[in-house]
Amino acid sequence: MQRIACPERDDWQTTAENAGFTFHSIDGERYWDERAYYAFTLDEIERDIEAPTGEIEAMCLELAGRAVKDERYLRRLKIPEAYWDLIAVSWRRKNPSLYGRLDLKFSGSGPAKLLEYNADTPTSIFEAAVFQWTWLEQAITRNIIPKRADQFNSIHEALIEAWKRIGATHPLHLTGLTGNAEDAGTLAYLEDTAAQAGLKTTLLDIEQIGLRNDGQFVDLDECPIRRAFKLYPWEWMFHDAFGKNLSSAPTQWIEPPWKAILSNKGILPLLWEMFPNHPNLLPAYFEDDPQAVQLGTSYVRKPIYSREGANVELVSAGLTLVAEEGPYGAEGFIRQALAPLPNFSGQYPVLGSWLVDHTPCGLSIREDENPITGNTSRFLPHAIL
């Protein structure tokens, strides 16, 4: 694994905007950054990233299967009791999952370590699936990178095939917070992949969803929403005004309710409990667990529910190195062993390993000068050399 500086394409901004990638910069700062790329060997991709991703996914699914049968897990994860049956039914019915992203720490030596699982509402998929592939093709053509370069990236094709398996029995509604540029871009891209798979699609803001007298969710045309992809977290849905109708409405949601288990940072101590000393896991405990003292005075403190690094705290030798502010933490915290990210020229990369229909299929990289990856961390492409 190397970080290699390289020239950027003169027309990268125009190329991005023509592709609908309008959020390539955020508040005047680069989000997409191709002034460098990360290079991996094929062995690193297959042995150290792809294979562990599949193994971690299998462990997570085993955890979900246990949790729906044992309320102790759901209680530990602070999932409201009113939704336990909804979650269990969606698991028993094998309601399909479309995608997810594991965030990994990897430096090129030693096993990759799971930092967290973005199992419910991962963004940055357009950049990973499409725009970094465009970069690869054009960078080869323009002699920016070696002609032998390749990429771990079949995300786009995998999404289309996954939509085909989900099927076109019902129209697909896609919903989320469309006023957010990144969320809107993610929804537009996923809508395009669903359309390429032959599904009839409708895109709407989540606040435009209505509830009919017969208990069905409907769109602006009063059409029943039978199947919906939501880029909106389950923990928010549970607390929204229409949350109480989720169990009785016939809508099939993607991601399904059982993903509420895996999108929770409480899975980190539960995985460690189930699979102690697994090479791809870091020791982790709930903060109120007496065993948490085993981590000593160096650890990462994370809220059970948190997004974009909010309320995460890095503690080393009892001293807080970095602490991010945010609105999370009311449900409690977990502590995870401190595993500092590798430092490449003053940048700290996190690897995002993508799964579509539970199968590893791509890689993305976010880096920052801050060792806690956040909403403004830059996206860099990668290549296999």
Secondary structure in CASP SS format (residue, H / E / C, confidence):
PFRMAT SS
TARGET T0000
AUTHOR 0000-0000-0000
METHOD secondary structure of the structure
MODEL  1
M C 1.00
Q E 1.00
R E 1.00
I E 1.00
A E 1.00
C C 1.00
P C 1.00
E C 1.00
R C 1.00
D C 1.00
D C 1.00
W H 1.00
Q H 1.00
T H 1.00
T H 1.00
A H 1.00
E H 1.00
N H 1.00
A C 1.00
G C 1.00
F C 1.00
T C 1.00
F C 1.00
H C 1.00
S E 1.00
I E 1.00
D C 1.00
G C 1.00
E E 1.00
R E 1.00
Y C 1.00
W E 1.00
D C 1.00
E C 1.00
R C 1.00
A E 1.00
Y E 1.00
Y E 1.00
A E 1.00
F E 1.00
T C 1.00
L H 1.00
D H 1.00
E H 1.00
I H 1.00
E H 1.00
R H 1.00
D H 1.00
I H 1.00
E H 1.00
A H 1.00
P H 1.00
T H 1.00
G H 1.00
E H 1.00
I H 1.00
E H 1.00
A H 1.00
M H 1.00
C H 1.00
L H 1.00
E H 1.00
L H 1.00
A H 1.00
G H 1.00
R H 1.00
A H 1.00
V C 1.00
K C 1.00
D C 1.00
E H 1.00
R H 1.00
Y H 1.00
L H 1.00
R H 1.00
R H 1.00
L C 1.00
K C 1.00
I C 1.00
P C 1.00
E H 1.00
A H 1.00
Y H 1.00
W H 1.00
D H 1.00
L H 1.00
I H 1.00
A H 1.00
V H 1.00
S H 1.00
W H 1.00
R H 1.00
R C 1.00
K C 1.00
N C 1.00
P C 1.00
S C 1.00
L C 1.00
Y E 1.00
G E 1.00
R E 1.00
L E 1.00
D E 1.00
L E 1.00
K E 1.00
F C 1.00
S C 1.00
G C 1.00
S C 1.00
G C 1.00
P C 1.00
A C 1.00
K E 1.00
L E 1.00
L E 1.00
E E 1.00
Y E 1.00
N E 1.00
A C 1.00
D C 1.00
T C 1.00
P C 1.00
T C 1.00
S C 1.00
I H 1.00
F H 1.00
E H 1.00
A H 1.00
A H 1.00
V H 1.00
F H 1.00
Q H 1.00
W H 1.00
T H 1.00
W H 1.00
L H 1.00
E H 1.00
Q H 1.00
A H 1.00
I H 1.00
T H 1.00
R C 1.00
N C 1.00
I C 1.00
I C 1.00
P C 1.00
K C 1.00
R C 1.00
A C 1.00
D E 1.00
Q C 1.00
F C 1.00
N E 1.00
S C 1.00
I H 1.00
H H 1.00
E H 1.00
A H 1.00
L H 1.00
I H 1.00
E H 1.00
A H 1.00
W H 1.00
K H 1.00
R H 1.00
I H 1.00
G C 1.00
A C 1.00
T C 1.00
H C 1.00
P C 1.00
L E 1.00
H E 1.00
L E 1.00
T E 1.00
G E 1.00
L C 1.00
T C 1.00
G C 1.00
N C 1.00
A H 1.00
E H 1.00
D H 1.00
A H 1.00
G H 1.00
T H 1.00
L H 1.00
A H 1.00
Y H 1.00
L H 1.00
E H 1.00
D H 1.00
T H 1.00
A H 1.00
A H 1.00
Q H 1.00
A C 1.00
G C 1.00
L C 1.00
K C 1.00
T E 1.00
T E 1.00
L E 1.00
L E 1.00
D E 1.00
I H 1.00
E H 1.00
Q H 1.00
I C 1.00
G E 1.00
L E 1.00
R C 1.00
N C 1.00
D C 1.00
G C 1.00
Q C 1.00
F E 1.00
V E 1.00
D C 1.00
L C 1.00
D C 1.00
E C 1.00
C C 1.00
P E 1.00
I C 1.00
R C 1.00
R E 1.00
A E 1.00
F E 1.00
K E 1.00
L E 1.00
Y C 1.00
P C 1.00
W H 1.00
E H 1.00
W H 1.00
M H 1.00
F H 1.00
H H 1.00
D C 1.00
A H 1.00
F H 1.00
G H 1.00
K H 1.00
N H 1.00
L C 1.00
S C 1.00
S C 1.00
A C 1.00
P C 1.00
T C 1.00
Q E 1.00
W E 1.00
I E 1.00
E C 1.00
P C 1.00
P C 1.00
W C 1.00
K H 1.00
A H 1.00
I H 1.00
L H 1.00
S C 1.00
N C 1.00
K C 1.00
G C 1.00
I H 1.00
L H 1.00
P H 1.00
L H 1.00
L H 1.00
W H 1.00
E H 1.00
M H 1.00
F C 1.00
P C 1.00
N C 1.00
H C 1.00
P C 1.00
N C 1.00
L C 1.00
L C 1.00
P C 1.00
A E 1.00
Y E 1.00
F E 1.00
E C 1.00
D C 1.00
D C 1.00
P H 1.00
Q H 1.00
A H 1.00
V H 1.00
Q H 1.00
L H 1.00
G C 1.00
T C 1.00
S C 1.00
Y E 1.00
V E 1.00
R E 1.00
K E 1.00
P E 1.00
I C 1.00
Y C 1.00
S C 1.00
R C 1.00
E C 1.00
G C 1.00
A C 1.00
N C 1.00
V C 1.00
E E 1.00
L E 1.00
V E 1.00
S E 1.00
A C 1.00
G C 1.00
L E 1.00
T E 1.00
L E 1.00
V E 1.00
A E 1.00
E C 1.00
E C 1.00
G C 1.00
P C 1.00
Y C 1.00
G C 1.00
A C 1.00
E C 1.00
G C 1.00
F E 1.00
I E 1.00
R E 1.00
Q E 1.00
A E 1.00
L C 1.00
A C 1.00
P C 1.00
L C 1.00
P C 1.00
N C 1.00
F E 1.00
S C 1.00
G C 1.00
Q E 1.00
Y E 1.00
P E 1.00
V E 1.00
L E 1.00
G E 1.00
S E 1.00
W E 1.00
L E 1.00
V E 1.00
D C 1.00
H C 1.00
T E 1.00
P E 1.00
C E 1.00
G E 1.00
L E 1.00
S E 1.00
I E 1.00
R E 1.00
E E 1.00
D E 1.00
E C 1.00
N C 1.00
P C 1.00
I C 1.00
T C 1.00
G C 1.00
N C 1.00
T C 1.00
S C 1.00
R E 1.00
F E 1.00
L E 1.00
P C 1.00
H E 1.00
A E 1.00
I E 1.00
L C 1.00
END
